């Protein structure tokens, strides 16, 4: 027996368009509580696969008969079994999510943010299953990618669809929660790979140093990528101002939180840098700059169009991490509100340094789970 399937791309479209979907997650309870597909328009239910091996009687009365039901598991096998059981029991609108949560973790949803000056375009790639945000700046046949994930084909294919050539790949910092695709994009396209040198002291590859004051033009329409040294999440963290309108903050400032300074084991050393960046460097910038972070942690940070963005001035009014005037109180708030560190963060850092070369399945395992780059 074969039941219908639904792709993670189709699930993502429903999430972004705020359409209804009943999600039956058959992973173990601890895996579900740690990381799941979240949307205000979805109804969620968790019932472990092992509780359903003898039949779907425990959940039969809880599954809607008049709504689309998507069954999801870790990789797509258990969900297929449960979906078949439901189908056999007479439920008509049952689907198994192809590839499960691993496929969900790898999907990128491109969202157009704006038309830039000189007929350029700016896109945000939302990794809904991981909370990662990356960007592509397009102008006059050229493109720059910022904070790319390891799913490099999705950026390269998108650039081909747009008829542009990727000339630059930037990382705002040395990532610790996901594997960067910047170097691979540079290798596959001939683009220049940029990395802040203070984060690159242990890397085992060549790169172009990204330093305070660098201006990189994309295309001929004078879209400047202006680098601003902004340490705190890492010692080399660097922000970008694009087209005099957009502030790409990496993992320093998010919409509802601020970056954590401890992923290299130096929270006490870097918390002062974090405060300096947030309360002085960023405070000196225009309130009208639109903040584009490298991650989001809460579904509430997604706007109606599926994007994650907000004006800097609004964040200085509403983001709790920007409201602590006392320096010692700020230090205490940051160091005492750190969530668990990301899965395999040291291996991920070493991979991004070029010290380890895990295969694809190892990379997937290393990235399993939610992003944990923010102070909670």
C-alpha positions as CSV (number, residue, x, y, z in Angstrom):
1,X,0.0,0.0,0.0
2,X,1.3,3.5,-0.8
3,X,-0.1,6.6,0.7
4,X,0.2,10.2,-0.6
5,X,3.2,12.2,0.3
6,X,3.8,15.9,0.9
7,X,7.1,17.6,0.4
8,X,8.8,19.9,2.9
9,X,8.5,22.6,0.2
10,X,4.7,22.2,0.3
11,X,4.6,22.3,4.1
12,X,6.8,25.5,4.0
13,X,4.4,27.2,1.6
14,X,1.5,26.4,3.9
15,X,3.4,27.8,6.8
16,X,4.4,31.0,5.0
17,X,0.8,31.5,3.6
18,X,-0.7,30.7,7.1
19,X,-2.8,27.8,5.7
20,X,-4.2,25.1,8.0
21,X,-2.5,21.7,8.4
22,X,-2.9,19.0,11.0
23,X,0.6,17.8,11.9
24,X,1.0,14.4,13.5
25,X,4.6,14.1,14.8
26,X,5.5,10.4,15.5
27,X,9.0,11.0,16.9
28,X,9.8,10.4,20.6
29,X,8.5,13.0,23.0
30,X,11.9,14.4,23.9
31,X,12.9,14.9,20.3
32,X,9.5,16.6,19.6
33,X,9.8,18.9,22.6
34,X,13.3,19.9,21.6
35,X,12.6,20.7,18.0
36,X,9.4,20.7,15.9
37,X,7.6,22.4,13.0
38,X,5.9,25.4,14.4
39,X,3.2,27.6,13.0
40,X,0.1,29.4,14.4
41,X,-1.9,28.1,11.6
42,X,-1.0,24.4,12.2
43,X,-2.5,22.0,14.7
44,X,0.2,19.9,16.4
45,X,0.0,16.5,17.9
46,X,2.8,14.2,19.1
47,X,2.3,10.5,19.5
48,X,5.5,8.3,19.3
49,X,5.7,5.7,16.6
50,X,6.4,3.0,19.1
51,X,3.0,3.6,20.7
52,X,1.3,3.0,17.3
53,X,3.1,-0.1,16.2
54,X,0.1,-2.2,17.3
55,X,-2.4,0.0,15.6
56,X,-3.7,3.6,15.6
57,X,-6.5,3.0,18.1
58,X,-4.8,5.4,20.7
59,X,-5.2,8.3,18.3
60,X,-8.1,7.3,16.0
61,X,-10.6,9.7,17.7
62,X,-8.2,12.6,17.7
63,X,-7.4,12.7,13.9
64,X,-9.6,15.0,11.9
65,X,-11.6,13.5,9.0
66,X,-12.2,16.7,7.1
67,X,-8.7,18.3,7.2
68,X,-5.4,17.5,5.6
69,X,-3.2,15.5,7.9
70,X,0.6,15.3,7.5
71,X,2.5,12.7,9.4
72,X,6.2,13.5,10.1
73,X,9.1,11.6,11.7
74,X,12.8,11.9,11.7
75,X,13.6,10.6,8.2
76,X,10.2,9.6,6.6
77,X,10.0,5.9,7.3
78,X,8.0,5.8,10.5
79,X,5.6,8.4,9.2
80,X,5.0,6.3,6.0
81,X,4.0,3.4,8.2
82,X,1.6,5.4,10.4
83,X,0.1,7.1,7.4
84,X,-0.6,3.7,5.8
85,X,-2.3,2.6,9.0
86,X,-4.5,5.7,9.1
87,X,-5.3,5.3,5.4
88,X,-6.2,1.6,6.0
89,X,-8.5,2.7,8.8
90,X,-10.5,4.9,6.4
91,X,-8.9,8.3,6.7
92,X,-8.8,9.9,3.3
93,X,-6.6,13.0,3.5
94,X,-3.5,11.5,5.0
95,X,0.1,12.4,3.8
96,X,3.5,11.4,4.9
97,X,6.2,14.2,4.9
98,X,8.9,13.2,2.5
99,X,12.3,13.0,4.2
100,X,10.9,13.9,7.6
101,X,12.5,16.4,9.9
102,X,15.9,16.0,8.2
103,X,14.5,17.2,4.9
104,X,12.6,20.0,6.8
105,X,16.0,21.1,8.3
106,X,17.5,21.5,4.9
107,X,14.7,23.5,3.1
108,X,15.4,27.1,2.2
109,X,12.5,29.4,1.5
110,X,13.5,32.4,-0.6
111,X,11.7,35.6,0.2
112,X,12.2,38.8,-1.8
113,X,12.8,41.7,0.6
114,X,13.2,44.7,-1.7
115,X,14.2,46.2,-5.0
116,X,17.4,48.1,-4.3
117,X,18.8,51.3,-5.8
118,X,20.1,50.9,-9.3
119,X,17.6,48.1,-10.1
120,X,19.2,45.6,-7.7
121,X,17.3,43.0,-5.6
122,X,17.7,41.6,-2.1
123,X,16.5,38.2,-1.1
124,X,16.3,36.5,2.3
125,X,16.6,32.7,2.4
126,X,14.6,31.4,5.4
127,X,15.7,28.0,6.8
128,X,12.4,27.3,8.5
129,X,13.5,24.1,10.1
130,X,16.7,25.5,11.7
131,X,16.0,29.2,12.1
132,X,19.0,30.2,9.9
133,X,18.7,33.3,7.7
134,X,21.0,34.0,4.7
135,X,20.9,36.6,1.9
136,X,21.6,37.2,-1.7
137,X,22.3,40.7,-3.1
138,X,21.7,40.9,-6.9
139,X,22.8,43.7,-9.2
140,X,23.5,44.0,-12.9
141,X,24.3,40.3,-13.5
142,X,26.3,39.8,-10.3
143,X,25.4,38.4,-6.8
144,X,26.8,38.2,-3.3
145,X,25.7,35.6,-0.8
146,X,25.8,36.3,2.9
147,X,25.9,33.6,5.7
148,X,25.1,30.7,3.3
149,X,24.1,27.4,4.7
150,X,25.7,24.1,3.5
151,X,22.8,23.6,1.0
152,X,24.8,25.4,-1.6
153,X,23.0,24.1,-4.7
154,X,19.9,26.1,-3.6
155,X,21.8,29.4,-3.9
156,X,23.6,28.4,-7.1
157,X,20.5,27.3,-8.8
158,X,18.6,30.4,-7.6
159,X,21.4,32.6,-9.1
160,X,21.1,30.7,-12.4
161,X,17.4,31.2,-12.5
162,X,18.0,34.9,-12.0
163,X,20.7,34.9,-14.7
164,X,23.4,36.3,-12.4
165,X,26.9,35.1,-11.4
166,X,27.8,34.8,-7.8
167,X,31.0,36.9,-7.3
168,X,31.2,37.1,-3.5
169,X,30.4,34.8,-0.5
170,X,30.5,36.4,2.9
171,X,30.3,35.0,6.5
172,X,29.6,37.5,9.1
173,X,31.5,35.3,11.6
174,X,32.7,31.8,12.2
175,X,29.4,29.9,12.7
176,X,29.0,27.4,15.5
177,X,25.5,26.1,15.0
178,X,25.5,25.3,11.3
179,X,27.9,24.4,8.6
180,X,28.7,27.3,6.4
181,X,28.3,27.0,2.6
182,X,30.4,30.1,1.8
183,X,33.7,28.2,0.9
184,X,31.9,25.6,-1.2
185,X,30.0,28.3,-3.1
186,X,33.3,30.1,-3.8
187,X,34.9,26.8,-4.9
188,X,32.0,25.9,-7.2
189,X,31.5,29.4,-8.7
190,X,34.9,31.1,-8.6
191,X,33.5,33.7,-6.1
192,X,35.7,35.4,-3.5
193,X,35.2,34.0,0.0
194,X,35.3,36.7,2.8
195,X,35.7,36.0,6.5
196,X,36.6,38.3,9.4
197,X,40.3,37.7,10.1
198,X,39.9,37.7,13.9
199,X,37.6,34.6,13.5
200,X,40.0,33.0,11.1
201,X,43.2,32.6,13.1
202,X,42.9,28.8,13.1
203,X,41.4,28.2,9.7
204,X,43.1,25.9,7.2
205,X,42.2,27.5,3.9
206,X,42.7,30.7,2.0
207,X,40.2,33.6,2.4
208,X,39.8,37.3,1.8
209,X,40.0,39.2,5.0
210,X,36.7,41.1,5.8
211,X,37.6,44.1,7.9
212,X,36.0,47.2,9.2
213,X,35.6,49.7,6.4
214,X,35.7,47.2,3.6
215,X,33.4,48.3,0.7
216,X,32.5,45.6,-1.8
217,X,30.5,46.6,-4.9
218,X,28.1,44.1,-6.3
219,X,27.4,44.7,-10.0
220,X,27.6,48.2,-11.5
221,X,24.7,49.8,-9.6
222,X,26.9,50.8,-6.6
223,X,25.3,48.5,-4.1
224,X,27.9,48.8,-1.4
225,X,28.4,46.1,1.2
226,X,29.9,48.1,4.0
227,X,31.6,46.1,6.8
228,X,31.3,47.2,10.4
229,X,33.4,45.4,13.1
230,X,30.9,44.3,15.7
231,X,32.3,41.7,18.1
232,X,30.4,40.0,20.9
233,X,29.0,36.8,19.5
234,X,32.5,36.0,18.3
235,X,35.6,38.2,18.5
236,X,35.5,38.8,14.8
237,X,31.8,39.3,14.2
238,X,31.3,41.8,11.4
239,X,28.0,43.5,10.3
240,X,27.2,44.8,6.8
241,X,25.2,47.8,5.6
242,X,23.8,47.1,2.2
243,X,22.5,49.8,-0.1
244,X,22.5,52.3,2.9
245,X,19.2,50.7,4.0
246,X,19.8,47.2,5.4
247,X,21.9,46.2,8.5
248,X,23.0,42.6,8.4
249,X,23.8,41.8,12.0
250,X,24.9,38.2,11.8
251,X,24.3,36.7,15.2
252,X,24.8,39.9,17.2
253,X,21.3,41.2,17.2
254,X,18.0,39.4,16.5
255,X,14.4,40.7,16.3
256,X,13.4,39.5,19.8
257,X,16.8,38.7,21.4
258,X,20.5,39.3,21.3
259,X,23.5,37.1,20.5
260,X,25.2,34.8,23.0
261,X,29.0,35.3,23.6
262,X,29.9,31.8,24.9
263,X,30.1,29.4,21.9
264,X,33.9,29.6,21.9
265,X,33.9,29.3,25.7
266,X,34.6,33.0,26.3
267,X,31.4,34.4,27.6
268,X,33.0,36.5,30.4
269,X,35.6,37.9,28.0
270,X,33.2,38.7,25.2
271,X,30.1,40.0,27.0
272,X,31.7,43.4,27.2
273,X,32.3,43.4,23.4
274,X,28.7,42.4,22.9
275,X,27.5,45.4,25.0
276,X,29.9,47.8,23.2
277,X,28.5,46.7,19.8
278,X,24.9,46.8,20.8
279,X,24.8,49.9,22.9
280,X,27.4,52.1,21.2
281,X,28.3,50.9,17.7
282,X,24.7,50.1,16.7
283,X,23.3,53.0,18.6
284,X,25.4,55.4,16.5
285,X,23.7,54.1,13.3
286,X,20.5,55.3,11.7
287,X,17.3,54.2,13.4
288,X,15.8,53.7,9.9
289,X,18.2,50.9,9.0
290,X,16.4,47.6,8.6
291,X,17.9,44.8,10.7
292,X,18.4,41.5,8.9
293,X,19.9,38.9,11.3
294,X,21.4,35.5,10.5
295,X,18.9,33.6,12.7
296,X,15.6,33.8,14.4
297,X,14.4,31.7,17.3
298,X,10.7,32.3,17.6
299,X,7.9,31.9,15.1
300,X,6.6,35.3,16.2
301,X,9.7,36.8,14.5
302,X,8.3,35.8,11.1
303,X,6.4,38.6,9.4
304,X,3.2,38.0,7.4
305,X,5.2,37.7,4.1
306,X,7.5,35.1,5.7
307,X,10.4,37.5,6.1
308,X,12.4,38.3,9.3
309,X,13.2,42.0,9.5
310,X,12.6,45.1,11.6
311,X,13.9,48.7,11.8
312,X,16.8,49.3,14.2
313,X,14.9,52.1,16.0
314,X,12.0,49.7,16.7
315,X,14.4,47.2,18.2
316,X,15.9,49.8,20.5
317,X,12.4,50.4,21.8
318,X,11.1,46.8,22.1
319,X,14.0,44.3,22.2
320,X,14.5,43.4,25.9
321,X,18.2,42.9,25.3
322,X,18.6,46.5,24.4
323,X,16.9,47.9,27.4
324,X,19.4,47.2,30.2
325,X,21.2,50.4,31.1
326,X,23.3,49.1,33.9
327,X,26.5,47.3,32.6
328,X,26.7,44.8,35.5
329,X,23.0,44.0,35.1
330,X,23.5,43.4,31.4
331,X,26.4,41.1,32.1
332,X,24.3,39.1,34.6
333,X,21.4,38.9,32.2
334,X,23.5,37.6,29.4
335,X,25.6,35.0,31.3
336,X,22.6,33.7,33.3
337,X,20.2,33.2,30.4
338,X,22.2,31.1,28.1
339,X,20.3,28.1,26.5
340,X,22.0,24.7,26.0
341,X,24.8,25.0,23.5
342,X,24.0,23.9,19.9
343,X,24.4,20.2,19.1
344,X,28.0,19.3,18.1
345,X,29.0,23.0,18.1
346,X,32.7,22.3,18.5
347,X,32.6,19.9,15.5
348,X,30.7,22.5,13.5
349,X,33.3,25.2,14.4
350,X,36.1,22.8,13.4
351,X,34.4,22.0,10.1
352,X,34.0,25.7,9.4
353,X,37.7,26.1,10.1
354,X,38.6,23.4,7.6
355,X,39.9,21.1,10.4
356,X,37.2,18.4,9.9
357,X,35.5,17.1,6.7
358,X,32.4,15.2,7.8
359,X,30.4,13.4,5.1
360,X,26.8,14.5,4.3
361,X,25.1,12.2,6.7
362,X,27.5,13.3,9.5
363,X,26.8,17.0,8.6
364,X,23.0,16.3,8.9
365,X,23.4,14.7,12.3
366,X,25.6,17.5,13.5
367,X,23.0,20.1,12.6
368,X,20.0,18.3,14.1
369,X,17.9,20.4,16.4
370,X,17.0,24.1,16.7
371,X,19.4,27.0,16.5
372,X,20.6,28.2,19.9
373,X,22.5,31.4,19.0
374,X,20.5,33.7,21.2
375,X,20.3,34.8,24.8
376,X,16.9,33.7,26.1
